[in-house]
Amino acid sequence: MSDMKPILCVVDLAESCEKVLEAAVAAAKTGNLHVIILFVYRLIVRYKTDDVSTLKSEMETYAAERFRALETIISSQDISYEFQVEIGFAADRITSYIKRGLAGSVIMSTEQVSMLDDFKVLTLREFLTETKTPFLVVPTGVATVEDRTVTKRAFI
């Protein structure tokens, strides 16, 4: 494994996160890097009858099941990886990994990027300036190869 810091692959566990994970795998293989696959969620109690510990347990069970399904993408790729589940805001959790020296780059989807400003009014440009870390944003709205030209024009 390389002496470079790991790739932090931020996922939301939707089906589209598979494209983000595939991009992280490709980058990891190129640089012989470790991948930290991070799922960040917020624990929001919506009703007085909701129990926080039950909600947390259900979310972590779901994350573990989804991670097992995602492992089919990564397990045969001859790279080291780990799954992490954390409660909080994505921007805070990502910043924490970077500041602690646990990540040297970040890969996430366009949908995840839109969540960075949750309650912080933090744009992607401000986030990049603050973290000073290489960032790859994977467009996950592409359904087929034929759709790529439309998506490409949307991001230019």
N, C-alpha and C positions, 0 to 999 in steps of 0.2 A: 504494500500500500504506500501511497505517496506521503510525503511530509506536509503536503498542503492540507488546509482545513477542509472538513467535510462540506458536502452540498446539503443545504437545508431545502427539502422539497415539501412545500406547504400544500396540503390537500384538504378538500372539503368532503370527501367520501362519496360524492356524486359519481355517476358513471364517467363523466367528462374528466375526472381526475386521473383516469388511466393515461391520457395523453401527456399530462404533466409528469407522471411517473415515468413514462417512456422517455421523455426528454431528459429527466434526471439520470436515468440508467445510461443513456447514450453519453452524457457528459461525464459520468463517473467512470465509464469504461475508457473513454478517451484519456482522462487524467489519472486513472487508477485511484479514484477517490471513494471514500466512505459516503453513504447517503443516509441522512436522517430524514425520515418521512414523518412530518408533523401534522397532526390534526388538532386544531384549536377550536374549542367551542365555548359558548357562554351558558352558564347555568341560570336559566330564567324560570322562575316560578310564576306561572300564569294564574293559578287559582288557589284559593285558601286551602283547598283539599290536597294540593300537590305537596309531596314530601321531598325535600331537597336531596336527601340521601338516596331515595328511590330513583329520582330523575338522574342523578349522577351515575348510579349503577346501571341503569338502562342505557344511557349514552355510551358508557365505556364498554358495555357488552356489545352494543351495535358496532362501535368502532373496532373492537377485536374481531368480530365476524367479517366486517368489510375488509380489514387488513389481511385476513386469511385469504379472502378472494383476490385481493391485489397481489398477494405473494406469488401467484402464478406468473405474473409479468416479470418479477424481479428475481425470483429464487434460482432460476437457471442461467442467470447472466454472469456468474463468476465475479460478483462485486459484494462488498460487505455493506450491510444496511441494518437499520433499526427503525422500529415504529415507536413514536411517542404520542401520547394523548395529553393535552393540557387544557386547563380551563383559563379563559381570559380573552383579551382582545388580540387578534392576530398581530397587529403592529407592535404591541408590547412584547409578545412572546418572541417574535422574530428578532426584535432589537436586543432582547435578553440573550439569545443564542449568539448573536454577533458580538455583543459587548463582553461576553464571557469567553470569547475565542473559540466557540464550539462550531461555528459555521463560517466558511469563507466565501460562499455565494448562495443565492436564493433563487429557487425556481418555483413559480406559482402560476395559476391561471388568470385570465383576464377577470373572471368573476371574483377571485380572491383579491385581486388588486383593488377592485371597487369597494371592498370591505375595509381597506386600510384606514380610511378616514372615519371609521365609526367613533363618534364622540370625541375625536381629536382634531377634526378639521385638518387632516394631514393629507396632502396630495401625494401622488407617487413621486413627483419631482422633489418635494420636501423630504419625503422618506428616504429617497436615494441620497440626497445631500447629507442628511443626518447620519445614515448608516455607513456611507462610503464603501459600499459592498456591491460587487457585480450581481446583477439581477437579470433573470430571463423570465419574460412573461409569455406564456404559451396560450395562443388563442384556442380556446376549446369549443368555440361555437361552430367549428367546421365539421359538417356531417359526412361529406364525401369528398373525394379528390376533385370532382367537377365543381364543387362549391368553393374551392380555394381561391379562385380568381376574385370572386365576390368578396370574400373575407379579406384578401390581400388589399383590395382597394379600400376597404373600410379602415384599415390600419395605417394607410399611407398618410 
